[in-house]
Amino acid sequence: MNITEKILSKKAGHEVSPGEIIEIPVDLAMSHDGTSPPAIKTFEKLADKIWDPDKIAIIFDHNVPANTIGSAEFQKVCREFIKAQNITKNFIHGEGICHQVVPEMGLVEPGMVVVGADSHTCTYGAFGAFSTGMGATDLAMVWATGKTWFMVPQAIRMEIEGEFNQYIAPKDLILNIIGEVGIAGATYKTAEFCGPTIEAMGVEGRATMCNMAIEMGAKNGIMEPNREVIDYICQKTGKRESQLNIVTSDSNAVYEKEMHFDITDLEPQIACPNDVDNVKDISKVEGTAVDQCLIGSCTNGRLSDLRDAAEILKGKKINDDTRLLILPASREIYRQAMHEGYIETFIDAGAIICNPGCGPCLGGHMGVLSEGEVCISTTNRNFKGRMGDPASSVYLSNSKVVAASAIAGTITNPKDL
């Protein structure tokens, strides 16, 4: 059996198989300021009390601080519900993006089943958990019962080899995979990432890759925890390795499909408008003028992303015809970036530093694009109108490319600076 089948089998109490419908208990249910209110509305028709307040996390990150009356009302509804249901342990306001803050708080461990009313909940597969997004109505049922149902997914094994050069990052790898698989090529499948490149990859890069599994339609992305992941979880949870439920795939596990990728000669990858699978080598789009550059989001707002950008921007200025927005993914990352001097580097270069949160990624809060504007971003989606006007355009890349493009005013390979 593969890692996903093993996790679901343990929760179901029997050996499961792909295509089987199962009802299983949930270890953690997460929502944010955008999805909690509709879940609350449905929940109030189902029950009076949630099943376990300590297993629910509600995180304000999409519109923080509130930027409209509607956002403020949504957050007010959430606060009243949180107080009424005594959800005090895992209520987070303004500390960062849910998919970064949840692991930082030690809420995710290997072998867990995690659901969230946000499609990028698949991020937690980086820590060896079965983790997936769901709609607000389904989440309300989880709040009421502590259980949910799944169809056991088929799995695609994606083996990666090769070493990253100084201009590419895990973001380039996952974009390359999405370009190959297609935006719906892994629909309701498990994307299991493995191989020498994954084994050597750090926590942040692994989170980036699993975060974007949904962009090829996957039900979940998942990796077997390596030493760095295990050490991270132990440090965040205060547990010993022997206390963790580390699950691995059998050597003879059956997969619907097996794919192989080699990053040895990979160029920086760019997802071009208006689909995440419209991926091209940077050499095909170099010179495209950009109005806005963005470094942040649950995909690439981590310390390594800020470090990469700071190395490019050190001693330089952003182009007069563009603007650079930087949003650390969490307060903890913001603090670390200040300690390392990255924030000062960004300010000296002329960047705008924003508070931790989702911000411009979904076109809801800061950095909204006007008609005809072009943005190159480290975020995860570039659909039409995603970051503002339907006539704007979004390109996706790693943070090194975004930083280089901010200096040049056009999409630029950092090796050319």
C-alpha positions in Angstrom: 0.0 0.0 0.0 1.1 3.6 -0.5 1.3 6.2 2.2 -2.1 7.7 1.6 -3.9 4.3 1.6 -2.1 3.3 4.9 -3.2 6.5 6.6 -6.8 6.1 5.5 -6.8 2.4 6.3 -5.8 3.1 9.9 -8.6 5.7 10.3 -11.2 3.5 8.6 -10.3 0.5 10.7 -9.8 -1.8 7.7 -7.6 -2.0 4.6 -9.0 0.3 2.0 -8.7 0.3 -1.8 -8.9 3.0 -4.4 -12.5 4.0 -5.3 -13.9 2.8 -2.0 -16.1 5.3 -0.1 -15.1 5.6 3.6 -16.2 7.6 6.6 -13.4 8.4 8.9 -12.5 10.6 12.0 -10.7 13.9 11.4 -7.7 15.0 13.5 -7.8 18.7 12.6 -10.4 20.9 10.8 -9.2 24.3 9.6 -10.9 27.4 8.2 -10.2 31.0 7.8 -12.0 34.4 7.8 -13.3 33.9 4.3 -14.7 30.3 4.7 -15.7 30.2 8.4 -18.9 32.3 8.1 -20.7 30.1 5.5 -19.6 27.0 7.5 -21.0 28.6 10.7 -24.3 29.3 8.9 -24.6 25.7 7.9 -23.4 24.3 11.3 -26.1 26.2 13.2 -28.7 24.2 11.3 -27.0 20.9 12.3 -25.9 21.2 15.9 -25.5 23.3 19.0 -22.0 22.3 20.0 -18.9 21.4 18.0 -17.4 18.0 18.5 -14.0 19.1 19.9 -12.9 22.8 20.1 -9.2 21.7 20.4 -9.3 20.1 17.0 -10.6 23.1 15.2 -8.4 25.9 14.0 -9.8 29.2 12.7 -7.3 31.6 11.3 -7.8 35.2 10.1 -5.5 35.6 7.1 -7.3 36.5 3.9 -8.4 40.1 4.7 -6.4 41.1 7.8 -6.8 43.8 8.9 -10.3 44.0 7.5 -10.4 46.1 4.4 -14.1 46.4 3.8 -17.3 46.5 5.9 -18.1 43.0 4.5 -14.7 41.7 5.7 -15.2 43.2 9.1 -18.7 41.7 9.4 -17.3 38.2 8.4 -14.7 38.5 11.1 -17.3 39.6 13.7 -19.4 36.6 12.9 -16.3 34.4 13.4 -15.3 36.0 16.7 -18.8 35.5 18.1 -18.8 31.8 17.1 -15.4 31.3 18.5 -16.4 32.7 21.9 -19.7 30.7 21.9 -17.9 27.4 21.1 -14.8 28.1 23.2 -12.4 27.7 20.3 -9.7 29.6 22.1 -6.7 27.3 21.7 -6.3 27.5 17.9 -7.8 30.9 17.1 -5.2 33.0 15.3 -5.6 36.6 14.2 -3.1 38.4 12.2 -0.1 36.0 12.8 0.1 34.8 9.2 -1.3 32.6 6.5 -3.1 29.5 7.8 -1.0 27.0 5.8 2.2 28.5 7.3 0.9 29.1 10.8 -0.7 25.6 11.3 2.7 23.8 11.1 4.4 26.5 13.1 1.9 25.9 15.9 2.7 22.2 15.9 -0.9 21.3 14.9 0.2 18.9 12.1 1.9 15.5 12.5 2.6 12.6 10.2 -0.2 10.2 9.8 -2.9 12.7 10.6 -6.1 13.4 8.6 -6.4 17.1 8.1 -9.2 18.9 6.3 -9.6 22.6 5.7 -12.1 24.9 4.0 -9.3 26.1 1.6 -8.1 24.3 -1.4 -4.4 24.7 -0.5 -4.9 22.6 2.7 -3.0 19.9 0.7 0.1 21.8 1.9 0.3 19.6 5.1 1.1 16.5 3.0 4.7 17.9 3.2 4.6 16.7 6.8 3.4 13.2 6.0 -0.3 13.8 6.7 -3.3 13.1 4.5 -4.5 16.7 4.0 -7.1 18.1 1.7 -9.5 20.9 1.1 -13.3 20.8 1.3 -16.3 23.1 1.0 -17.8 25.0 3.9 -20.9 22.7 4.0 -18.7 19.6 4.4 -16.6 21.4 7.0 -19.8 22.2 9.0 -20.5 18.5 9.2 -17.0 17.8 10.4 -17.5 20.5 13.2 -20.7 18.7 14.2 -19.6 15.1 14.1 -15.7 14.9 13.9 -16.0 12.8 10.8 -16.1 13.1 7.1 -16.2 10.9 4.0 -13.8 10.3 1.2 -13.4 8.2 -1.9 -10.0 6.6 -1.6 -7.9 8.2 -4.4 -5.8 6.5 -6.9 -2.2 7.5 -6.6 0.4 8.9 -9.0 4.0 8.3 -8.0 6.2 11.2 -9.1 9.9 10.4 -8.7 12.4 13.4 -9.0 16.1 13.3 -9.4 18.8 16.0 -9.9 20.1 18.9 -8.0 18.8 22.5 -8.0 21.1 25.1 -9.5 21.4 28.6 -8.0 18.6 30.0 -10.1 15.8 27.5 -9.6 13.9 26.4 -6.6 11.2 23.8 -5.6 8.6 26.2 -7.2 10.2 25.6 -10.6 10.0 21.9 -10.0 6.3 21.9 -9.2 5.5 24.3 -12.0 7.3 21.9 -14.4 5.3 19.0 -13.1 2.0 20.8 -13.4 3.0 21.8 -17.0 3.6 18.2 -17.8 0.5 16.7 -15.9 -1.9 19.5 -16.9 -4.3 21.5 -14.8 -6.8 18.5 -14.4 -4.4 15.7 -15.1 -4.3 14.5 -11.5 -8.0 15.1 -10.6 -8.9 13.3 -7.4 -5.6 11.5 -7.3 -2.9 11.4 -4.7 0.3 13.1 -6.0 3.1 11.2 -4.1 6.4 13.0 -4.5 9.6 10.9 -3.9 13.1 10.3 -5.2 16.5 11.7 -4.3 15.6 15.3 -4.9 12.6 15.1 -2.5 14.6 13.2 0.1 17.2 16.0 0.1 14.6 18.8 0.1 14.0 21.0 3.1 10.7 21.6 4.9 9.9 24.9 3.1 10.5 23.5 -0.4 8.4 20.4 0.4 5.5 22.7 1.6 5.7 24.6 -1.7 5.3 21.5 -3.7 2.5 19.9 -1.8 0.7 23.3 -1.7 0.4 23.3 -5.4 -0.7 19.7 -5.9 -4.3 21.1 -6.1 -3.2 23.0 -9.2 -3.2 19.8 -11.2 -6.4 18.7 -9.6 -4.9 16.4 -7.0 -7.0 15.4 -4.0 -3.8 15.5 -1.9 0.0 15.9 -2.3 2.1 13.9 0.1 5.7 13.0 0.9 7.3 10.6 3.3 8.9 12.7 6.1 12.7 13.0 5.9 15.0 13.9 8.7 14.5 17.6 8.4 10.7 17.3 8.6 10.9 14.9 11.5 13.2 17.3 13.4 10.9 20.2 12.6 7.8 18.5 13.9 9.5 17.3 17.0 10.7 20.9 17.7 7.2 22.4 17.1 5.2 19.7 19.0 7.7 19.0 21.7 7.4 15.2 20.9 10.1 12.6 20.4 10.4 10.9 17.1 9.2 7.6 18.7 5.9 9.3 19.5 5.2 10.2 15.9 3.1 8.1 13.5 5.4 8.1 10.6 3.9 6.3 7.6 5.8 5.2 4.5 4.8 3.5 1.3 5.6 -0.2 0.8 8.3 -0.9 -1.8 5.8 -2.9 -3.8 2.9 -0.3 -3.5 0.6 -0.1 -6.5 0.1 3.2 -8.3 -2.2 4.1 -11.1 0.7 5.8 -12.8 4.4 6.4 -12.3 6.2 9.5 -13.6 9.9 10.5 -13.6 11.4 14.0 -13.6 15.0 15.2 -13.8 15.8 18.8 -12.8 19.5 18.7 -13.9 19.1 21.1 -16.8 15.9 22.9 -15.7 15.5 26.6 -16.4 13.5 28.8 -14.2 9.8 28.0 -15.0 7.1 30.6 -15.6 3.4 29.8 -15.5 1.9 32.2 -18.1 -1.6 33.7 -18.2 -4.2 32.4 -17.6 -3.6 28.9 -16.4 -1.2 27.4 -14.0 -0.3 24.6 -16.5 0.7 27.1 -19.2 4.3 26.7 -18.1 7.2 27.9 -20.2 11.0 28.1 -19.8 11.9 31.7 -18.8 13.8 32.1 -22.0 10.5 32.0 -23.9 9.0 35.0 -22.0 12.1 37.1 -21.0 11.6 40.8 -21.6 7.8 40.9 -20.9 7.2 44.2 -19.1 5.8 44.0 -15.6 3.9 46.6 -13.5 3.9 44.7 -10.2 6.1 42.1 -8.6 4.9 40.1 -5.6 6.8 37.9 -3.2 4.6 36.1 -0.6 1.6 33.7 -0.2 1.3 30.2 1.3 3.4 29.0 -1.6 6.4 31.2 -1.4 6.4 33.6 1.5 8.8 31.6 3.6 12.2 32.6 5.0 14.1 30.8 2.2 12.0 32.8 -0.4 12.8 36.1 1.3 16.5 35.1 1.6 16.7 34.3 -2.1 15.1 37.6 -3.0 17.3 39.6 -0.6 20.4 38.1 -2.2 19.2 39.4 -5.6 18.1 42.8 -4.3 21.1 43.6 -2.0 22.5 47.0 -3.0 20.1 47.4 -5.9 16.9 49.4 -6.6 13.7 48.3 -8.1 12.8 49.7 -11.5 10.9 53.1 -11.6 8.2 51.6 -13.7 7.3 48.7 -11.4 6.5 48.1 -7.7 7.5 45.3 -5.5 5.3 44.0 -2.7 6.6 41.6 -0.1 4.4 39.7 2.4 6.1 37.3 4.9 3.9 34.3 5.3 3.9 34.6 9.1 4.8 36.8 12.0 7.6 34.3 12.9 9.0 34.6 9.4 8.7 38.4 9.5 10.7 38.4 12.7 13.4 36.1 11.4 13.7 38.2 8.2 14.2 41.3 10.3 16.8 39.6 12.3 18.7 38.5 9.2 18.5 42.0 7.7 16.3 41.0 4.8 13.6 43.6 5.6 16.1 46.4 5.6 17.4 45.2 2.2 13.9 45.2 0.8 13.2 48.7 2.1 16.5 50.0 0.8 15.6 48.6 -2.6 12.3 50.4 -2.6 9.9 47.5 -1.9 6.6 47.8 0.0 6.6 45.5 3.0 3.1 44.3 3.9 1.8 42.5 7.0 1.7 38.7 7.0 -1.4 37.4 5.2 -2.8 36.3 1.9 -3.1 39.9 0.6 -2.9 40.3 -3.2 -2.9 36.5 -4.0 -6.7 36.4 -4.4 -7.2 40.0 -5.4 -8.9 40.8 -2.1 -6.5 42.8 0.0 -3.7 45.1 -1.2 -1.9 45.0 -4.5 -5.0 44.7 -6.7 -4.3 45.0 -10.4 -6.0 47.4 -12.8 -6.9 46.9 -16.4 -4.0 45.8 -18.6 -1.5 45.6 -15.7 1.0 42.7 -15.5 2.2 41.1 -12.3 4.9 38.4 -11.8 4.2 36.7 -8.5 5.3 33.8 -6.3 1.7 32.9 -5.6 -0.1 29.8 -6.8 -2.7 30.8 -9.2 -2.9 33.0 -12.3 -6.5 32.6 -13.5 -8.2 35.4 -15.3 -9.1 38.2 -12.8 -7.4 36.3 -10.0 -5.6 39.4 -8.7 -7.9 42.1 -9.9 -9.2 43.4 -13.2 -10.1 40.6 -15.7 -8.0 42.3 -18.2 -4.9 42.1 -16.0 -2.3 39.3 -16.3 -0.4 37.2 -13.8 2.8 35.2 -14.3 4.0 32.8 -11.6 7.7 32.1 -10.7 10.1 31.6 -7.9 11.2 34.5 -5.7 14.6 34.9 -7.4 12.9 35.6 -10.7 10.5 38.0 -9.1 13.3 40.0 -7.5 15.3 40.1 -10.7 12.2 41.2 -12.6 11.6 44.0 -10.1 15.0 45.4 -10.8 14.8 45.1 -14.5 11.1 46.0 -15.0 10.7 43.0 -17.2 10.6 39.3 -16.7 14.3 38.5 -16.1 16.4 35.5 -15.5 18.4 36.2 -12.3 21.5 34.8 -14.0 21.5 37.7 -16.4 21.7 40.4 -13.7 
